[in-house]
Amino acid sequence: MSSEGGSRRLADRSGVTLMELVVVALLLGVVASLAIPRALKTTPRQELTRATRQLARDLELVRTQAVAAKRTVRVRFWASEGFYTAFMDVTAARDGTINEVADEVRPSRLIASDKHVGLPGVELPHGIVFGSGDATTGPLGGAAGDPIPFTDDRVEFNTRGMVLPLGTQGVLFLAHEDDPTVVAAVTISGAGSFEVWHYRGGNWDR
């Protein structure tokens, strides 16, 4: 009799323990479903940083290709559309002639997964625009008005990887359209080097 009662009490305890485990598992599932999306969500600054670094990598990629192929390469920007692409001189004479047609994009080696005006290229991520936001000056001290302060909104690299016309340098500005204080920039030196900058609290830092 006592043995039977002990077995019943043990079974009751086991049943309660199993129920507790089920409840705990359900609670953990609810907590995880709320916490994981928040953990995966990126901030405007993270999104901008990613886009700015990608732009700098793309510039370095096509500059390197200009040197390797011994041909002029041009990076062309469409500021209002948030789009850019690259063209390579493919003429037999290698005279620097670029007509900005689709057949000149692939040789530049730019990874062009988007398209604009019939041209393969790169579209800025959602929420990222060419612009200087709240920044009034750039990382080099000049005014931050024009986000693409290069003639005809383009940057060219010669066969030595230097910017054309020789001595040309400037700053490309990117901002997040949801927060004008979130601004970044890529500086381009005449020698063809690039640096990524971030605007924080009225100051620029790398």
N, C-alpha and C positions, 0 to 999 in steps of 0.2 A: 504493500500500500504506500509506504513511504517512498519506495523506489519509483513507483508510478507517478506520485506527486512531484518528485524531484525531476523526472523527465519532462513533465508538463511545464514546470517552471522554467527549465532550460530551454524548451521549445519556445516558450513565450518570450524569453529574453532574446533568443536568436531572431525571432520575428521582429521585435522592436528594433534591434540593431540593423537588420536589413532595411527596414523602413527609414531609419535615420540615414543610412548610406544613400538611399535613393533621393531623399530630400536634399542632402548635402550636394549630391551630383547635380541635381536640378538647379540649386542655387549657384553653384560654380558655373554652370552653363549660362545662366542669366548674366552673371557678372562678366564673364568672358565676352558675351555678345555685345555688351555695352563698352567694355574697355578696349577691345581689339580695334574697332573702327577709329576710336580716338587716337590710339597709338599709331595707326597707319596714316592718319591724316597729316598732310604736310602744311607747314605755315607758308604765308606769302614770301617770307625771306628765303626759306629753303627752296621754294619753286624758282625764285629769281636767281639764286646762287647756282642752281643746276643749269638753268638756261644760259647764264653768263659764261660759265665754264665751258659749256658746249660750244658757244660761239668762239671762244678763244681757241679751243681745240680744232674747230673747223678752219679757222684762219691759219693756224700752224700747219694743218694738213695740206691745204692748197699751196701755201708758201713752200713747203718741203717738196711738193710735186713740181712746182715751177723750177726749182733747182735740179731735181732729178731728171726732168724731161728737157731741161735747158730751153724752156719756152715761157713766154709771159702768161701770167694768170691774173684774171680780174675777178674780184668779188663785188657783186652788185646788190644793193639794198633797195627794198621798197618799204619805206618807213611806215606809211599809213596802213599797209597791208600786213606788216609784221612778217616779212618774207625776205630771204636772201638766197642767192645762188652763186655759182662760180663758173667762169668760162676760161678755156685755155686756147691760146693761139695754135691752131692746127694747120696753118699754111705751110707749104713746102719750103718757103723762103725763111720761115721763122722770124718774120719781120715785126712781130708784135701786133698784127692785125687781129682784132676780135670783133665779131659781128653780133654777139649776144644771141646766138641761136642754140637750140636744144642739142645739136651735135657737138657743141663745144663744152657741154657740161660734164659728160661722162669722163673725158680725158683729165679733167681737173681732180678727179678722185673724191670729190665731195659726195658724202652719203646723202643723196637727194631722195627722200621718201615722200615729199609733198610736191605740189604743183601749183603754179600761178602763171597767168597769161600764157599758158601752153608750155611753160618751162619747168623742168624738174628743179627742186630746190628744198630749202628748209623753212618751215613755218614755225614761228615762235610758239611756245606752248600757250595753252589757254590762260589768259590773265596777264601774260607778259607782253609788253609793248616797247617799241623804241621810244624813249622819252627820258627826261631828267627829273620828273616828279618835283619834289620840294627843293632839290639841290639847285643852288644858284651859281655855284662855281664847280669846276671839275677837279679831279685829283691832281692835275698839273697846274692848277691855279687859274686857268682861263674860264670864261663864261660857259655856263651849261645850258645854252639856249637850244642850239641845233643838236639833236641826238646823233646825227651822222654828218659831222662837219668836214666832209670830203667833197671835192668837186664832182658833180653829177652823181652823188651818192654811191661812189665806188672806190675801191682800194685795189691798186695793181701792184704785183710783185714781178720783178725782172728775173732773169736767169740766175742771178746771184742771191735771190731772195730778199732784195731790198725794195722798199716802197718807191713807186714812181708817181710823179716826178721825184728824182733823187732829193732827199732831205725832207720829204713830206712826212708829217706825223700828225696824230690826232687822237681823239677819244670817242668811242662809241658808248652811248648811254642806253641802259635798259631800266625799266621800272615796272612795278606791279600796279595794274589799274585799280585794284581794290584798296591800295594803301600808298599814297604819294610819298610817304617817308621811306618806303622800301625802294632804294635805288642802287644800281651797280653800274660798273663801267669796265670797258676793256681799253687800255691804252696801247697804241700802236706806235712804235718808234720808227725812225727812218731806216734803221738797219733791219727792220722786220721782226722785232721782238714784241711780245705781248704780255701784259700783266692785268690781272683781275683785281678790281677795287670794289669796296663796299662802303656805302654812305650810311653812317650811324651818328645820330645826335649832332648833325651839322658838320661832321668831320669825315674824311676819307681814310680808310685803312685797308691794308692787304690782309 
